[in-house]
Amino acid sequence: MKAKHILLVVLISAVTGVGSAYLYGKYNNRSVSYSQSQVPVNYAGLFDSGAGAPGPVDFESAAGSAVPAVVHIKTKTNPTQTNMQRRRSPFSDLFGDDFFDDFFGGRGNNVPQMASGSGVFISGDGYIVTNNHVIDGADEITVTLSNKKQYKAKLVATDANTDLAVIKIEGTGFPYLLYGNSDEVKVGQWVLAVGYPLTLETTVTAGIVSAKYRYLGVNQRKAKPGANTVESFIQTDAAVNQGNSGGALINTGGQLIGINAAIASPTGAYAGYSYAIPVNIVKKVVDDLIKYGTVQRAYLGIRPAANQDNGTDSQIKEGDGVEIGEILPKSAAEEAGLKKGDKIVKLDNKMVSTWTELTGTVASYRPGQKMNVTYIRNGKEGTATLTLKNSAGNTDVVTTSSLDRLGAEFATLDAKKAKEYGIEGGVVINSITDGLIAEQTTLKKGFIIIRAGGKTIKSVDDFKRAIESAGNSIIVEGIYPGYEGVYQYAINDLNRNEP
């Protein structure tokens, strides 16, 4: 009898244990399945067409296409054309110096200064884009291709506000990189950095896009007060070092998506992050520099609203759009009916969350182009179509060409403005950077040139001809709107050698 009781207890225990395990497994699995029964929106498309299990990424084809199109740039600056105390560029982290300078710990002022960087062919006839800080102040520029062939290059034009420059070598049939679309670049996608770091041969490194629309302030720190600098960097973790500056950032399809420009580093060597100028800005600036000699910069004509909280990282209100803090008079924004307090959320149907995104997008447009601006006003969405203008408030083409050495941006004065000021015409100075005007005169932005070298000036072409025929010096005469009298300024050394 005792044995039967023991057997019954064992049987009941076994049934209970198996049943408990079954029920636990059944309902526990149901609980797990219930908590993630649907694919969240951030995974949308990941598992479509086998995208959830991709094969290994192949960098070989992209690297093979890019390496021949990326060049090594070496510069020489003569001691007679350098300052006794050369300023350190905020881009020095990428500005690879000559090996002997590194070895001996510095140069004297009585020897030429040597430096190096990288560049990218953007056409088969020898046009190369690089960073402005790579060739800034150089008297000689030498380009070495991946096949070791060397060429002397000439400077076409530069734009310090975006830190871009175009140089050219003579010849045809050069390999070049196709432009990609930086607006389509996604955080997390693979990218390659191609350049000549640390005076090495062509070097390719891989990483991912870690952020977009980064603002560092490096261009602003180098620029003159009030300069309209543009920064909207692509941030990557591809290894970039001294000498990579001006080199290519490409996608796995071999397309150019950025020009490497800076690194974040406490030591001057790569420490995890690098920054590239988006190609949509690059191609617009390059086209302008080749065609006009200067950038045709477009403006909405707004200033962003400021934060009231001094403890924030940025002084600008942003996050889900750009709130307008001020509408500039006679600007594109004013003419389109935008108002202070409006929050811009889209430009041509492209989402805009921050001021850096907005300025980066506008930088890829020219004055005269139309743009649809989507904004929120009093909780309701509206759309305005506007025509972008330049800093002078019109859509005229701004040119510099042979006027580059003066260090200013010139534009033909609008005929209506000329009539308003009581003059036949003239040339307005929209901005002043480094050059003869800043070095020798107290001339200010907004000055309108009406005579130069004794000749009447009604257009930029008139002024250009006056400069070219002036010899080594010229007297410039003009007015400041709102002030009485004609002001005169003497500009000398017009024929001095420039890079």
PyMOL commands that set and color helices and strands:
alter all, ss='L'
color gray80, all
select helices_A, chain A and resi 2-35+41-43+48-50+60-69+79-81+99-104+132-135+182-184+197-199+218-222+279-292+332-335+355-362+401-406+415-421+436-440+460-468
alter helices_A, ss='H'
color red, helices_A
select strands_A, chain A and resi 70-77+96-97+113-121+127-130+140-144+150-159+164-168+190-195+203-214+233-236+248-251+256-264+273-278+302-304+322-327+343-347+350-351+370-377+380-387+408-412+427-432+448-452+455-456+474-479+487-491
alter strands_A, ss='S'
color yellow, strands_A
deselect
rebuild
show_as cartoon
